[in-house]
Amino acid sequence: MKAIWIIAKNEYQLAMRSVATYIVLTLFLVISGVSFSNLVFKIGLAELRSLFEIMHIIFLFYIPAITMGSIAKERQSGTLELISTLPIRLSSIIWGKILACLMQLKTLVSLTLVFLAIIAIFGEGIDYGAVICGYLGLILVGTAYISIGVFASSLPSNQILAFVLALVISSAFYVMKFVLPLIPIAVLRPFQYLSFSSHLNSFLKGVIDTRDILFFLAVTIIFALLAEFNLQSRNMMQER
């Protein structure tokens, strides 16, 4: 656990010293701010649910951007082989990378609290329970996307390709909700269960269902294990 925290802390500090991180943060906040302004001041919706749904879409691009270099960059620079020779488990490396990206995500999400402050000042009858549930859902779905992104980054040594792979895999879970109406009812349930939006909607309604929490945690663990397995396989092939 100590190794995971050390890796996460170093990765997070390195990311927060990068100009690219602040460019991505600014873009995210600008897009979220414009969307929030349209929802509140033009449409008159004094709530954050619609904004959370927009943020979910932005996650599809933002999270692959922050995860694409997590493993691919290490392999490209040759430092992954050096790290692998140290007395550190591959699982610690993977979870350290995931935790570092999660810390970046939490930093980003915390900045959106300014929108909640505006709603609190000018709005009435705000359901703060639903807002808290919405933020919890965003963190959980974001963690799942981060794990997918780290897995995608473990496949190639090219960061752009890692971004594309993460975007494709993440989008598959997101667009599932658009495919559901086309699927026969007999086989609908498995596809509906795999839809990230279906699980996130419960949080956006202010409902915490342990099944939704377990789903996002399961996705996170599965892709983390896949990333670890991929790195182990590559190490075994190099040893041969």
PAMAR-5324 format. One record per residue (C-alpha): x, y, z; residue in one letter; residue number from 0. Coordinates in Angstrom, 3 decimals. Example, Ala and Ser with C-alpha at 12.3 -4.5 7.8 and 13.67 -1.06 7.14 Angstrom:
// residues 2
{{12.300; -4.500; 7.800}; 'A'; 0},
{{13.670; -1.060; 7.140}; 'S'; 1},
// end
This chain:
// residues 240
{{0.000; 0.000; 0.000}; 'M'; 0},
{{2.892; 2.321; 0.779}; 'K'; 1},
{{4.373; 1.743; -2.696}; 'A'; 2},
{{1.006; 2.546; -4.303}; 'I'; 3},
{{0.759; 5.824; -2.408}; 'W'; 4},
{{4.355; 6.831; -3.233}; 'I'; 5},
{{3.816; 6.162; -6.947}; 'I'; 6},
{{0.471; 7.978; -6.913}; 'A'; 7},
{{1.880; 10.988; -5.070}; 'K'; 8},
{{4.855; 11.320; -7.415}; 'N'; 9},
{{2.690; 10.912; -10.524}; 'E'; 10},
{{0.166; 13.447; -9.267}; 'Y'; 11},
{{2.810; 16.034; -8.393}; 'Q'; 12},
{{4.444; 15.514; -11.790}; 'L'; 13},
{{1.094; 15.969; -13.548}; 'A'; 14},
{{0.296; 19.137; -11.612}; 'M'; 15},
{{3.588; 20.645; -12.760}; 'R'; 16},
{{2.727; 20.014; -16.393}; 'S'; 17},
{{1.359; 22.808; -18.587}; 'V'; 18},
{{-0.715; 20.247; -20.500}; 'A'; 19},
{{-2.619; 19.399; -17.309}; 'T'; 20},
{{-3.747; 22.987; -16.863}; 'Y'; 21},
{{-4.685; 23.289; -20.527}; 'I'; 22},
{{-6.952; 20.233; -20.198}; 'V'; 23},
{{-8.352; 21.551; -16.902}; 'L'; 24},
{{-9.125; 24.898; -18.492}; 'T'; 25},
{{-10.850; 23.297; -21.484}; 'L'; 26},
{{-12.942; 21.121; -19.182}; 'F'; 27},
{{-14.022; 24.061; -17.036}; 'L'; 28},
{{-14.761; 26.263; -20.047}; 'V'; 29},
{{-16.982; 23.615; -21.659}; 'I'; 30},
{{-18.671; 22.857; -18.327}; 'S'; 31},
{{-19.116; 26.574; -17.606}; 'G'; 32},
{{-20.708; 27.285; -20.984}; 'V'; 33},
{{-23.033; 24.304; -20.569}; 'S'; 34},
{{-23.918; 25.386; -17.026}; 'F'; 35},
{{-24.649; 28.942; -18.182}; 'S'; 36},
{{-26.966; 27.705; -20.925}; 'N'; 37},
{{-28.809; 25.397; -18.550}; 'L'; 38},
{{-29.234; 27.901; -15.723}; 'V'; 39},
{{-29.544; 31.300; -17.368}; 'F'; 40},
{{-31.151; 30.416; -20.700}; 'K'; 41},
{{-33.229; 27.338; -19.963}; 'I'; 42},
{{-33.744; 28.153; -16.279}; 'G'; 43},
{{-32.771; 24.794; -14.781}; 'L'; 44},
{{-31.498; 25.493; -11.255}; 'A'; 45},
{{-30.059; 21.988; -10.775}; 'E'; 46},
{{-26.877; 20.101; -11.622}; 'L'; 47},
{{-28.184; 16.822; -13.001}; 'R'; 48},
{{-28.030; 17.975; -16.620}; 'S'; 49},
{{-24.519; 19.320; -16.018}; 'L'; 50},
{{-23.451; 15.975; -14.535}; 'F'; 51},
{{-24.662; 14.230; -17.695}; 'E'; 52},
{{-22.609; 16.639; -19.807}; 'I'; 53},
{{-19.580; 16.089; -17.572}; 'M'; 54},
{{-20.006; 12.356; -18.101}; 'H'; 55},
{{-19.661; 12.917; -21.849}; 'I'; 56},
{{-16.586; 15.096; -21.338}; 'I'; 57},
{{-15.030; 12.314; -19.231}; 'F'; 58},
{{-14.905; 10.189; -22.390}; 'L'; 59},
{{-12.236; 12.554; -23.743}; 'F'; 60},
{{-10.708; 14.009; -20.583}; 'Y'; 61},
{{-9.870; 10.728; -18.851}; 'I'; 62},
{{-8.154; 9.089; -21.860}; 'P'; 63},
{{-6.108; 12.297; -22.096}; 'A'; 64},
{{-4.791; 11.973; -18.533}; 'I'; 65},
{{-4.289; 8.196; -18.666}; 'T'; 66},
{{-2.757; 7.771; -22.118}; 'M'; 67},
{{0.785; 8.309; -20.872}; 'G'; 68},
{{0.462; 6.394; -17.595}; 'S'; 69},
{{2.089; 3.204; -18.935}; 'I'; 70},
{{2.757; 3.993; -22.610}; 'A'; 71},
{{5.039; 6.894; -21.683}; 'K'; 72},
{{7.045; 4.667; -19.339}; 'E'; 73},
{{7.484; 2.038; -22.038}; 'R'; 74},
{{8.355; 4.619; -24.687}; 'Q'; 75},
{{11.078; 6.155; -22.510}; 'S'; 76},
{{12.360; 2.789; -21.315}; 'G'; 77},
{{11.688; 3.514; -17.636}; 'T'; 78},
{{9.049; 0.756; -17.372}; 'L'; 79},
{{11.726; -1.921; -17.715}; 'E'; 80},
{{13.748; -0.173; -15.009}; 'L'; 81},
{{10.763; 0.017; -12.675}; 'I'; 82},
{{10.009; -3.651; -13.300}; 'S'; 83},
{{13.440; -4.614; -11.956}; 'T'; 84},
{{12.746; -2.862; -8.641}; 'L'; 85},
{{11.178; -4.752; -5.702}; 'P'; 86},
{{7.757; -3.321; -6.543}; 'I'; 87},
{{4.778; -5.408; -7.570}; 'R'; 88},
{{3.240; -4.704; -10.941}; 'L'; 89},
{{-0.104; -4.398; -9.180}; 'S'; 90},
{{1.333; -1.551; -7.091}; 'S'; 91},
{{2.449; 0.232; -10.261}; 'I'; 92},
{{-0.993; -0.165; -11.860}; 'I'; 93},
{{-2.936; 0.948; -8.795}; 'W'; 94},
{{-0.497; 3.792; -8.188}; 'G'; 95},
{{-1.168; 5.074; -11.704}; 'K'; 96},
{{-4.938; 4.700; -11.207}; 'I'; 97},
{{-4.834; 6.523; -7.879}; 'L'; 98},
{{-2.759; 9.369; -9.367}; 'A'; 99},
{{-5.309; 9.874; -12.159}; 'C'; 100},
{{-8.136; 9.641; -9.628}; 'L'; 101},
{{-6.508; 12.431; -7.615}; 'M'; 102},
{{-6.407; 14.541; -10.788}; 'Q'; 103},
{{-10.067; 13.759; -11.414}; 'L'; 104},
{{-11.037; 14.740; -7.864}; 'K'; 105},
{{-9.114; 18.000; -8.259}; 'T'; 106},
{{-11.042; 18.704; -11.443}; 'L'; 107},
{{-14.421; 17.781; -9.973}; 'V'; 108},
{{-13.770; 19.910; -6.874}; 'S'; 109},
{{-13.367; 22.952; -9.114}; 'L'; 110},
{{-16.934; 22.467; -10.367}; 'T'; 111},
{{-18.217; 23.161; -6.847}; 'L'; 112},
{{-18.324; 26.793; -7.950}; 'V'; 113},
{{-21.388; 25.832; -10.007}; 'F'; 114},
{{-23.022; 24.418; -6.880}; 'L'; 115},
{{-22.247; 27.662; -5.046}; 'A'; 116},
{{-23.975; 29.669; -7.796}; 'I'; 117},
{{-27.016; 27.399; -7.630}; 'I'; 118},
{{-27.093; 27.700; -3.839}; 'A'; 119},
{{-27.015; 31.501; -4.027}; 'I'; 120},
{{-29.563; 32.047; -6.786}; 'F'; 121},
{{-31.613; 28.843; -6.726}; 'G'; 122},
{{-34.374; 27.593; -4.442}; 'E'; 123},
{{-35.349; 24.175; -3.117}; 'G'; 124},
{{-32.060; 22.519; -3.994}; 'I'; 125},
{{-31.850; 18.784; -3.299}; 'D'; 126},
{{-28.371; 18.614; -1.804}; 'Y'; 127},
{{-28.698; 14.864; -1.277}; 'G'; 128},
{{-29.126; 14.371; -5.017}; 'A'; 129},
{{-26.146; 16.670; -5.678}; 'V'; 130},
{{-23.918; 14.655; -3.333}; 'I'; 131},
{{-25.101; 11.401; -4.938}; 'C'; 132},
{{-24.401; 12.888; -8.361}; 'G'; 133},
{{-20.837; 13.759; -7.433}; 'Y'; 134},
{{-20.342; 10.281; -5.949}; 'L'; 135},
{{-21.609; 8.735; -9.179}; 'G'; 136},
{{-19.249; 10.893; -11.245}; 'L'; 137},
{{-16.266; 9.806; -9.141}; 'I'; 138},
{{-17.225; 6.132; -9.459}; 'L'; 139},
{{-17.804; 6.242; -13.220}; 'V'; 140},
{{-14.631; 8.319; -13.593}; 'G'; 141},
{{-12.636; 5.713; -11.651}; 'T'; 142},
{{-13.921; 2.999; -13.982}; 'A'; 143},
{{-12.902; 5.058; -17.015}; 'Y'; 144},
{{-9.469; 5.648; -15.452}; 'I'; 145},
{{-8.925; 1.911; -15.046}; 'S'; 146},
{{-9.930; 1.424; -18.685}; 'I'; 147},
{{-7.514; 4.184; -19.695}; 'G'; 148},
{{-4.601; 2.666; -17.750}; 'V'; 149},
{{-5.333; -0.713; -19.342}; 'F'; 150},
{{-5.382; 0.881; -22.791}; 'A'; 151},
{{-2.095; 2.618; -21.992}; 'S'; 152},
{{-0.518; -0.744; -21.125}; 'S'; 153},
{{-1.145; -2.118; -24.618}; 'L'; 154},
{{0.885; 0.153; -26.978}; 'P'; 155},
{{3.966; 2.298; -26.455}; 'S'; 156},
{{2.351; 5.124; -28.413}; 'N'; 157},
{{0.395; 7.597; -26.273}; 'Q'; 158},
{{-1.905; 8.719; -29.090}; 'I'; 159},
{{-2.859; 5.123; -29.813}; 'L'; 160},
{{-3.453; 4.598; -26.084}; 'A'; 161},
{{-5.789; 7.618; -26.099}; 'F'; 162},
{{-7.738; 6.239; -29.062}; 'V'; 163},
{{-8.041; 2.772; -27.503}; 'L'; 164},
{{-9.254; 4.205; -24.198}; 'A'; 165},
{{-11.743; 6.424; -26.028}; 'L'; 166},
{{-13.108; 3.493; -28.055}; 'V'; 167},
{{-13.493; 1.157; -25.063}; 'I'; 168},
{{-15.001; 3.862; -22.847}; 'S'; 169},
{{-17.362; 5.003; -25.594}; 'S'; 170},
{{-18.587; 1.415; -26.012}; 'A'; 171},
{{-19.840; 1.454; -22.414}; 'F'; 172},
{{-21.370; 4.897; -22.875}; 'Y'; 173},
{{-23.153; 4.463; -26.218}; 'V'; 174},
{{-24.751; 1.273; -24.917}; 'M'; 175},
{{-27.728; 3.380; -23.813}; 'K'; 176},
{{-28.389; 4.392; -27.422}; 'F'; 177},
{{-28.241; 0.780; -28.577}; 'V'; 178},
{{-30.642; -0.551; -25.928}; 'L'; 179},
{{-33.852; 0.398; -27.824}; 'P'; 180},
{{-32.647; -1.697; -30.773}; 'L'; 181},
{{-31.934; -4.845; -28.739}; 'I'; 182},
{{-34.611; -7.557; -28.377}; 'P'; 183},
{{-36.205; -7.673; -24.936}; 'I'; 184},
{{-35.108; -11.295; -24.454}; 'A'; 185},
{{-31.430; -10.293; -24.354}; 'V'; 186},
{{-31.859; -6.701; -23.176}; 'L'; 187},
{{-30.926; -7.153; -19.504}; 'R'; 188},
{{-27.214; -8.070; -19.979}; 'P'; 189},
{{-26.645; -5.106; -22.304}; 'F'; 190},
{{-28.522; -2.768; -19.985}; 'Q'; 191},
{{-26.364; -3.919; -17.084}; 'Y'; 192},
{{-23.206; -3.028; -19.028}; 'L'; 193},
{{-24.394; 0.512; -19.731}; 'S'; 194},
{{-22.495; 3.030; -17.596}; 'F'; 195},
{{-25.290; 5.561; -18.021}; 'S'; 196},
{{-27.885; 3.155; -16.609}; 'S'; 197},
{{-25.881; 2.788; -13.402}; 'H'; 198},
{{-25.020; 6.479; -13.201}; 'L'; 199},
{{-28.664; 7.541; -13.584}; 'N'; 200},
{{-29.494; 6.154; -10.143}; 'S'; 201},
{{-26.926; 8.466; -8.553}; 'F'; 202},
{{-28.179; 11.436; -10.567}; 'L'; 203},
{{-31.679; 10.778; -9.201}; 'K'; 204},
{{-30.316; 10.871; -5.652}; 'G'; 205},
{{-30.446; 7.105; -5.136}; 'V'; 206},
{{-27.453; 5.107; -3.903}; 'I'; 207},
{{-27.768; 1.468; -4.963}; 'D'; 208},
{{-25.035; -0.901; -3.792}; 'T'; 209},
{{-25.398; -2.814; -7.069}; 'R'; 210},
{{-24.321; 0.273; -9.012}; 'D'; 211},
{{-21.375; 0.847; -6.674}; 'I'; 212},
{{-20.293; -2.789; -7.000}; 'L'; 213},
{{-20.604; -2.586; -10.792}; 'F'; 214},
{{-18.238; 0.376; -11.116}; 'F'; 215},
{{-15.817; -1.157; -8.604}; 'L'; 216},
{{-15.906; -4.463; -10.497}; 'A'; 217},
{{-15.149; -2.739; -13.822}; 'V'; 218},
{{-12.279; -0.859; -12.170}; 'T'; 219},
{{-10.764; -4.032; -10.699}; 'I'; 220},
{{-11.218; -6.077; -13.887}; 'I'; 221},
{{-9.416; -3.594; -16.131}; 'F'; 222},
{{-6.693; -3.077; -13.510}; 'A'; 223},
{{-6.121; -6.841; -13.468}; 'L'; 224},
{{-6.083; -6.905; -17.277}; 'L'; 225},
{{-3.422; -4.181; -17.293}; 'A'; 226},
{{-1.352; -6.113; -14.759}; 'E'; 227},
{{-1.738; -9.345; -16.748}; 'F'; 228},
{{-0.652; -7.563; -19.915}; 'N'; 229},
{{2.499; -6.219; -18.259}; 'L'; 230},
{{3.294; -9.613; -16.760}; 'Q'; 231},
{{2.904; -11.247; -20.173}; 'S'; 232},
{{5.258; -8.734; -21.767}; 'R'; 233},
{{7.849; -9.258; -19.037}; 'N'; 234},
{{7.715; -13.039; -19.510}; 'M'; 235},
{{8.146; -12.675; -23.271}; 'M'; 236},
{{11.178; -10.400; -22.774}; 'Q'; 237},
{{12.748; -12.864; -20.344}; 'E'; 238},
{{12.542; -15.562; -22.990}; 'R'; 239},
// end
